[in-house]
Amino acid sequence: MASTRLLCLFSAKAAGTTKTRLAGAAARRVCCRRSVCSSPSRRQSCMSAWVIDQYDTDGGGLRFTDEATVPTVRSPTEVLIQVHAASLNPLDISMRGGYGAKLLKLRREPLSAMHSDSEFPLILGRDVSGVVVDCGSEVTHFAPGDEVWAAVPPWKQGSLAEFVTLTEYEVSHKPELVSHTEAASIPYVASTALSALVSAAGLCRDSSSNKRVLVTGGSGGVGTFSIQLLKAWGAHVTVTCSHNAEGLVRGLGADKVVDYTEGDVAEQLGMMEKFDVILDNVGGDTEQWAVGLLKPWSGAKYVTLVTPFLLNTDSMGLMDGTINAGVTLCAKATQNIISNGVFYRWGFYAPDGPALDEVRKLVDAGKILPVVEAQFPFTQVPQAFQKLEQGHARGKTVIRVAEEETSQAEDLVLDVGTETAESEQGAQGTAQHN
Ligand SMILES: NC(=O)c1ccc[n+]([C@@H]2O[C@H](COP(=O)([O-])OP(=O)(O)OC[C@H]3O[C@@H](n4cnc5c(N)ncnc54)[C@H](OP(=O)(O)O)[C@@H]3O)[C@@H](O)[C@H]2O)c1
């Protein structure tokens, strides 16, 4: 009970602290290039990491090593980041079992189709909050010492390690008023939600105030972020979730909440005014009843994040899988525009540092709060995976890679009072719930 903590930040605090990238970059450029690490031991180029050596669908396979190779800046636009905190997403569990392996391997190494180079040892973890320790010669927005956050693309080595490299475009300055642990709960779900809501659904800050949006699966990582973003943009937000998450999603700003475990969810939503946008975080048969809830012939859009694209490339191969996914999407889009007068789309995560810059402003203004359900130390990554595997997420599960200071906003705590008993059990008593 009452284990999800939200940080309540005052926008006034943020006002004097935000600075533009350009102003900061000019001042920092002179010191941009410097050696990765100052301590002699670090120059040995070994680091701690959790790796997998093969795909494993049985839930094992994670191996701790302190002999992983420290990544280096290999292109002029790359930055090397010391990871302070990471977080887990459902994708980490899927990728551990080989989800998306064929396409991601090709993306990592375009020539891999021609030979059989291994992608292992592979490091999972898609979110990072940390500190820049090295920059390529053409990096203009960041300098060593900068606190940054980012969503690590799934084709890159992940953040369950002491260091990670990313391109400058993928990175953003971290919000100033939250800790690394809190910041790490946001980038991947934020990048996904923004890609889905902006690129696929056509929403933006200035066009959302008169829009009715339905978010299914509102209690998870993407859902809890999307509710807050949409409310910051002025939309009317309806959420589906289970009964014990109602307090959480209402605390994040949801206008209407429908308990999908109580009665027919489609029937309950069907009694409401129709929607302009549906963001579907649940998938399955949701689309069969959800598209009928959209306003017909008025540009309304259904966007699902649960797509068969990578499953298709895994099972059918790259060419056939891509063609099959394309045909499926076209058929559904055509059928929905003809018979329902609505747009049907698939949403995907996309790396986008500038988008995270906008999210940072909302976090520092107190309009978006990190929703950290559980924290684990770096020694307990397998336990964190076990917690995630049990489902019923209420926000995010975060890994403290480097033990850190407490939040600067520690005294500004809003307890939403959600029940997360299942999650506490799942963490086997190791999570430090807030
Ligand atoms: N396409 C992409 O690039 C992309 C990117 C990110 C995420 N995704 C996918 O998007 C989905 C959501 O991601 P996430 O990170 O938010 O997952 P998550 O953190 O695991 O959250 C899922 C939430 O949905 C709730 N839920 C389950 N069944 C439900 C139902 N029938 N109706 C309403 N709520 C339900 C769960 O709680 P209860 O079970 O307790 O109800 C949980 O809170 C996942 O399938 C993920 O794989 C796709």
The ligand as an ORCA input file, in Angstrom:
! r2SCAN-3c Opt
* xyz 0 1
  N       6.326     -0.108    -30.225
  C       7.276      0.383    -29.409
  O       8.295      0.945    -29.843
  C       7.056      0.264    -27.921
  C       7.800      1.049    -27.035
  C       7.533      0.963    -25.665
  C       6.558      0.084    -25.207
  N       5.903     -0.697    -26.110
  C       4.864     -1.635    -25.649
  O       3.801     -0.861    -25.119
  C       3.181     -1.577    -24.052
  C       3.151     -0.681    -22.815
  O       4.480     -0.432    -22.397
  P       4.769     -0.050    -20.879
  O       6.221      0.189    -20.766
  O       3.833      0.998    -20.431
  O       4.377     -1.432    -20.157
  P       4.165     -1.689    -18.592
  O       4.961     -0.698    -17.831
  O       4.375     -3.130    -18.379
  O       2.625     -1.313    -18.336
  C       1.547     -2.047    -18.799
  C       0.353     -1.637    -17.929
  O      -0.858     -2.080    -18.524
  C      -1.724     -2.561    -17.478
  N      -2.678     -3.459    -18.125
  C      -2.505     -4.770    -18.430
  N      -3.597     -5.227    -19.095
  C      -4.455     -4.186    -19.206
  C      -5.733     -4.033    -19.802
  N      -6.345     -5.054    -20.422
  N      -6.328     -2.829    -19.746
  C      -5.717     -1.770    -19.134
  N      -4.487     -1.855    -18.552
  C      -3.870     -3.052    -18.606
  C      -0.756     -3.201    -16.490
  O      -1.270     -3.249    -15.162
  P      -2.325     -4.399    -14.688
  O      -1.900     -5.688    -15.330
  O      -2.202     -4.454    -13.201
  O      -3.664     -3.922    -15.133
  C       0.406     -2.224    -16.535
  O       0.242     -1.181    -15.598
  C       3.997     -2.852    -23.849
  O       3.364     -3.908    -24.540
  C       5.321     -2.523    -24.520
  O       5.979     -3.688    -24.980
  C       6.118     -0.625    -27.439
*
